[in-house]
Amino acid sequence: MSRRPMNRSVIVTCAVTGSGDSTGRSPEVPVAPTEIAASALDAASAGAAIVHCHVRDLETGRGARTVALYEEVVERIRAENTEVIVNLTAGMGGDLNVGPDDDPMAWQPGTDLVGGLERLAHVEAIRPDICSMDCGSLNFGDHNEVYVSTPAMLRIMAEKVRELGVRPELEIFDTGNLWFAETLIAEGLVDAPYWLQLCLSIPYGTPMDVGILQAMVHRLPPEAEFTSFGLGAMQMPMVTQSVMLGGHVRVGLEDNLYLERGVLATNAQLVEKAVTIIELMGAAVQSPAEARQTLGLT
């Protein structure tokens, strides 16, 4: 069991846009590659060492897997900033909307289910610093949507990501996901230092419970670095909790749209607020160069 002191040197990740139904709730959520890249660059200027990027369909605003959109986002970021760490999602392609109770095999609109290698098409084309891997399946929300990420898919993805020289960010939505991440590590499919993200308050994964977060942190191997986040109003409280437990932090419009009650935020403003909290706690924020050293990125 690993017990960690408060983290005095913190990596800030900004999750820039996500894939959720948030574009109609805030004009600050970027959709086009130009907007996503600009918002990522602003977040980096505000103190984010890592920018975590999804892309969105230009017409519907929904999350997409289009390789060309990812390429444009990364090209635009790199044209202005060669230091910030680029983290691309590899979580798209796992959405399964089950049919009605009398015909559950009649997949509903929104279903986008592909294999592990196809989920990595943009990662293979771009070879970012980091890509995320969701370490298990999850009942997503209150209806018939399931996120599918099976052990076989994940082993295929882990092998491919290592072959490409990309650092995987192991996304942990519940304790079973953590168990499987430990299995990937034990099987030698993930190289140290391990980078894990502990995701709280997404229905129905890990609830917003600091005791559960602490128990998960205590299971992590010594070679692991972790970050964690909460949704909505719990985003900033989770900054302090994660740092206190020895971890790093993630903020951004993927997880929370508000700077404070009734005030819509930009990504840069959320990063600035997180940096202020971290520094008020007596910790320092890592630069991209320092974060690269922490995570073993070349």
N, C-alpha and C positions, 0 to 999 in steps of 0.2 A: 504494500500500500504506500503510495507516494503522497507525502504531505509537503506542501510548498509554501514558502514565505510570500508575502506581498511582492508583486512584481514592481521593480523600480525602473524598468526600461521597457516601454510598452510600444508594441506595433499597433497602429490604427489602420483598420481596413474600412474603406467606404464601399458599400454595396449600392451601386449607382442607380439602377432602375428595376431590376427584377423582372418577373414575368406576370405578376399578379394583376388583377383588375383595379389598378390604381390611377390610370391616366385620366379617368373622368373625375377623380376626386382632388386632383391637384395639377395645376398647369406647370408646376416645377418638375414633374416626372418626365425625364427625357425619353423621346421615342426615336427620332431619326439618328443615324450614326453621327451626324455633325453635333447634335444636341448631347448625345451620350458621351462622346469624346470630350466636348467642352466642359460638361459637368464633371467628368472624371479629372480633367486637368485642374479645374477649380478646387476640387477636393484635395488633390495632391498639393496644390499651393497652400491649402489651409492646414496641412499636416498629415494627410493620409500617406502612409508608405506603400499601401496596396490598394488598388482599385479593382473591385469585383464587378465584372460586366456581363450582362445579358444583352440580347438585341431584341427588337420588337418589329413586327410587321408594320410597314409604313402606312398601310390603309386602315387596319383594324386596331393597331396599338397593342395587340396581343403578343406574348412571347413567341419567338421564332427560333429556328435552327439554321437559318440561311447563312452559308459560309461567307458569301460576299459581304454581308452586313457586318459580320465579325471582323473580316479583313479590313473593311473601311474604318471601323472604330479603332482598331489597333494601329493602323497606319496613321490615323490622325493624332492619336495619343503620342506615338513615337516621334512624329514630326516635330512635336513641341517639347517632349519630355522623354529622355532616354533612360532616366534613373528610376522612375516610379515602377513598382512591381505590378505587372498585369496578370490578373487572375480571371480566367474565363470560366463560366459555368459549363459543366458537361452534364447538367441535370435535365436538359430538355430531351423529349422523346420518351418520357416515362409515364405519360398521362393516360389513364384508362378510366373512361366514364361508362360504368356498367349500365346495362339496360334496365327496364322496369322489372318488378319482382316476378312477373309472369313470363318474362323473356330476357333474362339477364345477359345473354350472349349477344343481344342486339346493341352493340356499342353505340353510344350517344355522341353527338357533336362535341368536339373538344378532345376526343381521343386521339392521341399521337403516341403510338407505342412502337419503338424500334429497338434493335439490338444494341449491345454495348459499343461495338465498333462504329456503328453509324452515329451514335451520340458523340463520338470523338472526331468526326470528320473535320470540323473547324480547328480542333486542337492539333490534328496532324498537319493541316495546311499552314497554321500560324506558328505553332510551337511556343505558346506563351510561357511565362515563368511558372505559373501555377494553373491548375484546373481543378474544379471541385468534383467530388464523387460522392453521391448520396448513398450512404452505406446500408440501405435497406428499404423495404417497401413500407407504405404508410397509408392508413385511412385518412384522406385529406378533406377536412370539413365535415358537414353534417348530412351529405347526400350520398351519391353513388360514385364519387370520384376517389380513385386509388392511385397513388404514385407507386410505380413498379420498378424495383431495382433488386434483382435476384442475386443470390450468391454466385451463380454461374456467370451472369453478366458482369458482376463486379470483379471477379477474378480475371476475366478477359480484358476488362478496362484497365485494371491495375498493371497487368503485363504490358499492355500497349503504351500506357502513359510512361512507364519506366523506360521502355524501348525508345520513346520519343525524347527522353531527357527532360520531362516536365515534372515538377513537384506536385503530387496530388494533395489536395485539401480534403481530408476525410470528414464529410458532413454527418453529424451524429444527431439524429432526431429522437432517439430513445435509447434505453439501456441495451436493447437487443442490437441496435446499430453499433454501439460501442463494443459489444462482444464480438461482432463480426469484424470491426476494424482491428481489434486485437488479434483475431484469427488471420487476417491479411498480413499483419506484422509478423506473427509467429511463422507463417508459411514463407516468409522472405519475399513477399510480393511488393512491399513498400520499404523504401530505404530511409534510414535515419538522416537528419532529424525529422521526426514525424510531425505533421501539421494537422491538427484536428480542430474542428469547429463544433462547439456544443450549442445546439439550437433549441432554445426554450420558447414555450408558449404558442407553438404552431399546433392547432387542433388536427389530429389527436396524437401528438408526440409527447415530448417531455413537458409537463406543466411548469408554470412559473413558480418554482420552489427552490430556494437557495440550498436547502438540505439535500435535495436530489442532485443539484449541480455540484455541490461539494463531494458527494459520494462518487459521482462520475470522475471528478478531478482526481480523487484519491486512487482510482483504478489506472490512471495513465502511467505508462512507463517513463522512467527518468529521461529518456531521450526525446520525449514529446514536448512540443510547444502547443498551447491551445489558445483559442479565442472563443468567445461566446457572445450571444446576443439575446435580447428580448424584443418583442413586437410592441409597436405603439408607444403608449406612455411608459412602458417598462424599458425603453431603449437606454435612456440615460442612467437610471438606477442600476442597470446591468453593467454599465461601464465600471462603476465602483465595485460591484460584486466580483466581476471577472478579475480586475486588478488585485483586489484583496486576496483572492484565491490563487494568485500567481500567474494569471493569464493576461492575454492581450484583449483588444476590444474591436467590435464591429459596429458601425453606425451606417446610416444612409437611407435613402428613400425607398429601397426595396422593403425595409422593415418598418418604417415609421415616416409619416408625412408631416409631422408637426414639430416646430421648435419649442412651442409651449401651447397651452390650451388655446385653441382658436387661431393660432398663428402658423400658417403654412411655412415650411422650411425649404431651403435649398440644400443640396448635398454639402456644399462648402460650409454653410452655417452649422449643420449637424456635426461636421468634423471639428470646427472651431469650438463648439460647446464641449465636445468630448475631450479635446486637448486641454481646455481650461480646467475641466474636472480632474483630469489626470495630473496636471501640474499642481493644482490645489491640494492633491493628495500627497505631494512631495515626490512624485515620480517624474520621469522624463519620457519624451516621445522619441521613438527611434526614427532616424532618417531612412530613406530607401536603401542607402548603402549599408547602414547598420542592420536593417531588417534582412537584407540579402545574406549577410554574414550569419545572423541568427538562424536563418532557415536553410543555410547551405546552398544558396543559389549562386551560380556563376554569372 
